[in-house]
């Protein structure tokens, strides 16, 4: 993985679920922090869905994973080439 510049920010061009998009100008460090929280929630929800057969947790994990993927795609798009 390449080193991220300290001043890099999101471009705000990647849509998610056709309803949401990442706001432009978010510093990468903040985006990485939010991504970490999202992935922690996804991990918890998928465990609940598997262990308890919780369909709501499974659906929630699916939606949050789409948001996490959007954030990753947005950060990749925002990197200087």
Helices and strands as residue ranges (DSSP letters): E 15-16, E 20-21, H 28-52, H 55-78
